[in-house]
Amino acid sequence: MKGKIVVNRDLCKECLLCIEFCRKGCIEAGREYNSRGYRPVTAIEEKECNGCALCALMCPEVAIEVYRDE
């Protein structure tokens, strides 16, 4: 099973919890600022997400959605 991580850039507050909990290392700190002055995280497309959705579960701002391919 493969997953796809989608980050809502306007909701992310740069807490970085998702990075800490991603076992596959599929998320990295962002470099560009959003409209609220935070640097939202981004999904690393080259890494293979397994769709576990731990990143989405740990996000206090509900800024991450994970979609699974079957």
C-alpha positions in Angstrom: 0.0 0.0 0.0 1.3 3.4 -0.9 0.2 6.8 0.6 0.2 10.4 -0.4 0.6 13.2 2.1 -1.2 16.5 1.5 -0.4 19.5 3.7 -2.8 22.5 4.0 -0.2 25.2 4.0 -2.5 27.8 5.6 -3.3 25.6 8.6 0.2 24.4 9.4 1.9 26.2 12.4 5.3 24.7 12.0 5.2 22.6 15.2 7.1 19.8 13.3 5.4 17.0 15.3 4.6 15.2 12.0 8.3 15.1 11.1 9.1 13.5 14.5 6.4 10.8 14.1 6.9 9.9 10.4 8.7 6.6 10.4 9.6 6.8 6.7 11.0 10.3 6.8 8.5 11.6 4.2 8.0 15.1 5.6 10.5 17.9 5.9 10.5 21.4 7.3 9.4 24.0 4.8 11.4 27.0 3.6 8.6 29.3 2.4 6.3 31.3 4.7 2.5 30.9 4.6 0.0 33.8 5.0 0.2 33.5 8.8 4.0 33.8 9.0 4.8 30.1 9.6 6.9 27.9 7.4 4.6 24.9 6.7 6.1 21.4 6.3 6.2 19.7 2.9 5.9 16.1 1.8 9.0 14.6 0.2 7.7 13.2 -3.1 10.8 11.0 -3.6 10.2 9.1 -0.3 7.7 6.3 -0.3 4.9 7.0 2.2 3.2 3.8 3.5 -0.1 5.6 4.3 0.1 5.0 8.1 -1.3 8.5 8.7 0.5 9.0 12.0 1.6 12.4 10.8 -2.1 13.4 10.3 -3.1 12.0 13.7 -0.4 13.9 15.5 -1.1 17.3 13.8 -2.8 19.5 16.3 -4.0 21.9 13.6 -5.5 19.1 11.4 -3.3 20.4 8.5 -2.4 17.0 7.1 -4.4 14.5 5.1 -3.1 11.1 4.0 -4.6 9.3 1.0 -3.9 5.6 0.4 -3.6 3.8 -3.0 -4.6 0.2 -3.0 
